Amino acid sequence: MRATISFEADASRVNDIMRSLVLEESNALQDALVSLEGATADRIVEGISNALEHIYGVASQLEQYRQMMVLFEKAKFETILPQSSDSPLEFVGKLKKFDNFIDRINEQEGDNDTPEEG
């Protein structure tokens, strides 16, 4: 049976937490060794099969841990990178739109400033 666990941790602790999880996989590797060492001559295939089951499980888990860390490092790196700024042409276009916006406001205020006829 498999389970998905989700929790929050301070970013500075992620590497230590992941290291603990990775080291936990050494227990499964130890189980693989026990399977091989305990296999009798007439049950060698069973011993190898059990060992491989442990080893494949560890390999799969380590793949997941590696992928998690790659994604974490990528996310951490992307938050550090400066955001791309607008190109000069995009900036000029935005300035023109802002100028037009200000001009419309000024025109509306000018319309409101004319005295009403009574």
Secondary structure, 3 states (H helix, E strand, C coil): CCCCCCCCCCHHHHHHHHHHHHHHHHHHHHHHHHHHHHCCHHHHHHHHHHHHHHHHHHHHHHHHHHHHHHHHHHHHHHHHCCCCCCCHHHHHHHHHHHHHHHHHHHHHHHHHHCCCCC
